[in-house]
């Protein structure tokens, strides 16, 4: 059990390893989809998986930059502050949609301190709080030590976390169509005997 905990901690605190694992899981899901629901050959399935994996790896940093750029703009508006304050008062939104924020750490701490929460759930909330604080340090604190705005940090996390998933899903769904049309063009180009 100690070894499993060491592996978990290595994955949790090592961004490249955790991202590679997430992308590998996405590639596996894409392979499963194309294998079960299309008539693609094994080579075509693996080609689609490789394209999806490459696009996912390439999408993370630009997705984060786009999320941060949008967040910087929202941080400058008074409406952004109003929406942030409303979201911060809703435990469901804080827990599910506000990763890396101080509000989410406070929510998990509240659940840890709650005497009516059983020990198993407290363990889950401790792990979630630790992961959240790691996200906060990684995505809300700039290299010079200053803190990013609330929206900039949070949308940067969402941009990095979802851009690869969106591209992998798009490649999995569209690859049968693209490869089929490429095959049709190639067969049209073959000389007749």
VENURGI-V522244 format. One record per residue. N is the residue number from 1. PSI is psi in radians with two decimals (NA if undefined). OMEGA is omega in whole degrees, 0 to 359 (999 if undefined). D_FIRST is the distance of its C-alpha to the first C-alpha in Angstrom with 2 decimals. Layout:
# VENURGI-V522244
N | PSI | OMEGA | D_FIRST
N | PSI | OMEGA | D_FIRST
This chain:
# VENURGI-V522244
1 | -0.61 | 180 | 0.00
2 | -0.69 | 179 | 3.79
3 | -0.71 | 178 | 5.39
4 | -0.70 | 177 | 5.13
5 | -0.68 | 178 | 6.39
6 | -0.72 | 178 | 8.78
7 | -0.77 | 179 | 9.97
8 | -0.80 | 179 | 10.59
9 | -0.64 | 178 | 12.47
10 | -0.73 | 179 | 14.35
11 | -0.76 | 186 | 15.48
12 | -0.68 | 186 | 16.36
13 | 0.05 | 181 | 18.49
14 | 1.76 | 186 | 20.00
15 | -0.82 | 180 | 22.79
16 | -0.67 | 180 | 23.82
17 | -0.79 | 181 | 20.40
18 | -0.65 | 178 | 19.90
19 | -0.69 | 178 | 23.53
20 | -0.69 | 178 | 23.35
21 | -0.75 | 179 | 20.46
22 | -0.74 | 180 | 22.55
23 | -0.66 | 178 | 25.64
24 | -0.69 | 177 | 24.06
25 | -0.72 | 177 | 23.11
26 | -0.68 | 178 | 26.71
27 | -0.71 | 178 | 28.10
28 | -0.71 | 178 | 26.35
29 | -0.71 | 178 | 27.86
30 | -0.72 | 177 | 31.20
31 | -0.75 | 178 | 31.14
32 | -0.77 | 180 | 30.42
33 | -0.90 | 184 | 33.29
34 | -0.51 | 178 | 35.78
35 | -0.74 | 185 | 34.98
36 | -0.62 | 191 | 35.44
37 | 0.11 | 177 | 38.25
38 | 2.98 | 177 | 40.40
39 | 0.57 | 181 | 42.27
40 | 2.60 | 177 | 41.08
41 | 2.94 | 179 | 40.67
42 | -0.70 | 180 | 37.43
43 | -0.73 | 179 | 38.84
44 | -0.67 | 178 | 39.75
45 | -0.81 | 180 | 36.32
46 | -0.61 | 176 | 34.68
47 | -0.78 | 178 | 37.41
48 | -0.69 | 179 | 36.82
49 | -0.70 | 179 | 33.05
50 | -0.73 | 178 | 33.85
51 | -0.75 | 178 | 36.41
52 | -0.74 | 179 | 34.08
53 | -0.78 | 179 | 31.31
54 | -0.75 | 179 | 33.93
55 | -0.62 | 178 | 35.49
56 | -0.77 | 178 | 32.20
57 | -0.68 | 182 | 31.43
58 | -0.39 | 187 | 35.01
59 | -0.37 | 188 | 35.07
60 | -0.93 | 183 | 32.38
61 | -0.81 | 176 | 34.39
62 | -0.61 | 177 | 37.70
63 | -0.71 | 178 | 36.13
64 | -0.75 | 180 | 34.81
65 | -0.72 | 178 | 38.24
66 | -0.79 | 178 | 40.04
67 | -0.74 | 179 | 37.91
68 | -0.69 | 180 | 38.55
69 | -0.76 | 177 | 42.25
70 | -0.75 | 180 | 42.61
71 | -0.68 | 177 | 40.70
72 | -0.72 | 179 | 43.01
73 | -0.79 | 181 | 45.96
74 | -0.64 | 179 | 44.62
75 | -0.46 | 183 | 43.80
76 | -0.15 | 184 | 47.51
77 | 2.62 | 177 | 48.74
78 | -0.52 | 178 | 49.26
79 | -0.65 | 177 | 48.15
80 | -0.71 | 177 | 44.71
81 | -0.74 | 180 | 44.47
82 | -0.80 | 180 | 45.63
83 | -0.72 | 179 | 43.14
84 | -0.77 | 181 | 40.29
85 | -0.68 | 178 | 41.32
86 | -0.75 | 179 | 41.50
87 | -0.66 | 183 | 38.07
88 | -0.35 | 180 | 36.61
89 | 0.09 | 181 | 37.85
90 | 1.90 | 184 | 36.12
91 | -0.64 | 179 | 32.48
92 | -0.81 | 179 | 31.96
93 | -0.73 | 179 | 33.31
94 | -0.81 | 184 | 31.45
95 | -0.67 | 188 | 28.06
96 | -0.46 | 189 | 28.71
97 | 0.09 | 183 | 31.21
98 | 1.04 | 182 | 31.04
99 | 2.58 | 176 | 27.95
100 | -0.04 | 185 | 27.94
101 | 2.75 | 176 | 30.58
102 | -0.57 | 179 | 30.93
103 | -0.68 | 180 | 31.77
104 | -0.66 | 176 | 28.40
105 | -0.73 | 179 | 26.63
106 | -0.67 | 178 | 29.10
107 | -0.82 | 181 | 28.42
108 | -0.66 | 178 | 24.65
109 | -0.67 | 178 | 25.52
110 | -0.70 | 179 | 28.05
111 | -0.62 | 177 | 25.54
112 | -0.70 | 182 | 23.13
113 | -0.24 | 183 | 26.22
114 | 2.12 | 183 | 27.48
115 | -0.31 | 181 | 27.45
116 | -0.07 | 178 | 27.69
117 | 2.29 | 183 | 24.41
118 | 2.92 | 186 | 21.62
119 | -0.65 | 180 | 18.34
120 | -0.78 | 179 | 16.38
121 | -0.59 | 177 | 19.03
122 | -0.68 | 177 | 19.05
123 | -0.74 | 178 | 15.41
124 | -0.76 | 180 | 16.55
125 | -0.60 | 176 | 19.68
126 | -0.79 | 179 | 18.03
127 | -0.71 | 179 | 16.08
128 | -0.68 | 179 | 19.39
129 | -0.74 | 179 | 21.40
130 | -0.77 | 177 | 19.45
131 | -0.72 | 181 | 19.85
132 | -0.73 | 179 | 23.44
133 | -0.60 | 175 | 24.26
134 | -0.77 | 177 | 23.01
135 | -0.73 | 180 | 25.32
136 | -0.83 | 181 | 28.09
137 | -0.65 | 184 | 28.02
138 | -0.63 | 189 | 27.90
139 | -0.28 | 180 | 30.50
140 | -0.35 | 182 | 32.68
141 | 2.14 | 180 | 33.30
142 | 2.94 | 181 | 35.66
143 | -0.49 | 180 | 35.58
144 | 0.03 | 177 | 38.45
145 | -0.19 | 178 | 36.51
146 | 2.79 | 183 | 38.53
147 | 2.42 | 175 | 37.02
148 | 2.86 | 175 | 37.72
149 | 2.83 | 182 | 39.31
150 | -0.91 | 183 | 37.30
151 | -0.67 | 180 | 38.33
152 | -0.81 | 180 | 38.12
153 | -0.82 | 184 | 34.48
154 | -0.80 | 180 | 33.42
155 | -0.47 | 173 | 35.49
156 | -0.73 | 177 | 34.26
157 | -0.82 | 180 | 30.66
158 | -0.70 | 179 | 31.90
159 | -0.76 | 180 | 34.08
160 | -0.67 | 185 | 31.34
161 | -0.50 | 186 | 28.86
162 | -0.33 | 182 | 31.36
163 | -0.71 | 180 | 33.85
164 | -0.68 | 180 | 31.70
165 | -0.73 | 180 | 30.90
166 | -0.79 | 180 | 34.62
167 | -0.72 | 179 | 35.66
168 | -0.74 | 179 | 33.19
169 | -0.72 | 180 | 34.37
170 | -0.74 | 179 | 37.97
171 | -0.75 | 180 | 37.70
172 | -0.69 | 183 | 36.14
173 | -0.68 | 184 | 38.88
174 | -0.31 | 184 | 41.78
175 | -0.68 | 177 | 41.03
176 | -0.67 | 181 | 42.57
177 | -0.83 | 182 | 45.71
178 | -0.85 | 181 | 45.98
179 | -0.60 | 178 | 45.33
180 | -0.75 | 179 | 47.73
181 | -0.60 | 177 | 50.45
182 | -0.67 | 178 | 49.97
183 | -0.64 | 179 | 50.32
184 | -0.71 | 179 | 53.45
185 | -0.72 | 181 | 54.97
186 | -0.67 | 180 | 54.27
187 | -0.53 | 176 | 55.85
188 | -0.49 | 184 | 58.87
189 | -0.17 | 182 | 59.29
190 | 2.40 | 178 | 59.37
191 | 2.56 | 179 | 62.88
192 | 2.59 | 182 | 64.33
193 | NA | 999 | 65.56
